[in-house]
Amino acid sequence: MRNKLKLYVIIFLCAVLITLWGGANLASAEEEQETKPITIDLNTPRVQPNEDDGEEDLLEEKYHEILSELTISEEAKLVAENIKNMITTIKDLTLDITIVQIKGERSDVLVLTGMFGVEHRLARLEFLEPSALRGQIVVIDQDLLEVRIFQPVTNQIAVRELEDMSKEALSALNVAQDITSYFDFTQYEIAVLETKEYNGVKEYSLEVRTEESEALHIRVTDDTWFPTQIIVFEDGVQAGEMTFNNVTFSPGLEREDFQNLPKVKEVRL
Amino acid sequence: MPDGRRTSSLILCVILLGLLASPAMAFEAEDLPLVFGTHGWQGGLSLSQERIKHLGFLGYEITGVGGYFLQDLFSEHVSSWFAGHKEVFVGNVGYTLEFFVGNTERPLFSIFTNSVDPHIGAYGEVKRVYGDYGHGLSGMAQLFMNAMGEIEYCISPYVQFTRQGVWRISASLGSSFGLGLSYLESGETLQFDITLVNDEFSFYVLLSVPEQPIKFGAGWTEQRMQAFLRYTF
């Protein structure tokens, strides 16, 4: 009996240790909540959300003051205006996106298909490459303010608040923001670097200087005025590029086309 | 009160106090399992607490504690199993690490109380999925707190595919040898597990009633049959 008692004592001591271990992890997990890693940087220019309205007005005033002093060619201005006007006419859009992020000697390639519905306020991303992300489907619903992510590894749909997502990896891309605003380059310092013509279609290479050290080179043709490639330069060195293929404008997508996910269990995170 | 029952009650109290004293003061899930198993009818309480931390855009980490204790309805025997675990899912890769203590086997699905000697152990798993296909490796080791101080271990490589749910074919290598097939329906309402380990056949099935806090489980091996009803509140 004494021997048995010893065994039981060992068991409950271990149980308490396990509990404390779990608790410590819970506590540390909570502490770490504030530091969230960014894994995807789409490097597209964006309008920064502002916290203080007064401060925003002052900054905006200064910004436009500086912009007005810049010499922007009429041609560059026209190209940027055409891109902006084209984007604002889009109701919905499907396209293939290839993002290359250059990290020193190597580069990471991300391939995904995208569906964007301006009227439906829905977006859907399906990851094709790399294999570590293949099969993941992300549906962003701006009306419900939530994101549904189908993950093959769990065979579940994780539902997250849109607000949480914006704080995470998509911090470079505010998912609550109107997608068309990402293609408005008119507020930046712009210049036409190169113009080519193929079969009567003009292709422009536009330089957009978003910050002192960052510039975007945007390729766009005058038949669609939709950017086909965006190359990101940081301190004069190519940091990455984003290519758009198989672009279909306003294909008449329904809400169901965006929301069609595998019939699996949903877990609210 | 007989010595055995007093000891069992003491263990339960300490485990409960330990769980309640942890920083996670509220339990996410509590169930009342009613089990018919190795020791006849058993009733008890199951508790679990999990915390989720987001890891970037497509990942999250679950840290939790949980377990159960069951008292035989017509004897003083107590079955219990408690564990702390961490699961990480990033993209198509998943990891699990778990440390446990108990006097039943590591529960399959949720509760199947196959009594064994008191032990402590660890379980780990890594898996990778490519769309509908995937593979992984799990391993478990446990040290028995008996006079022999035996150590048991098991390594299970597996492959899986998704067809109306996840089908997994695994091998069991180590202290025991065998093969297994398991299925988890997409909505997670039905799951079953068939194994042939050390020439012993076993079959377990778990049915969750959709939108209801009730689960039914049944298990059959060559030596015994088990069943449970689990009510979550």
Interface residues (C-beta under 8 A of the other chain):
Chain A: M1 N3 K4 L5 L7 Y8 I10 I11 F12 C14 A15 V16 I18 T19 L20 W21 G22 G23 A24 N25 L26 A27 A29 E30 E32 Q33 K36 P37 I38 T39 I40 S131 A132 L133 R134 G135 Q136 V138 I149 Q151 P152 V153 T154 N155 A158 R160 D164 M165 E168 A169 L170 P262 K263 V264 K265 L269
Chain B: D3 G4 T7 S8 L10 I11 V14 I15 G18 L19 A21 S22 P23 A24 Q49 R51 I52 K53 H54 L55 G56 F57 L58 Y60 E61 T63 G64 V65 G67 S80 F82 A83 G84 H85 K86 F89 G91 N92 V93 G94 F99 F100 V101 G102 N103 P118 I120 K127 R128 V129 Y130 G131 D132 G134 M145 N146 A147 T162 G165 V166 L184 S186 G187 E188
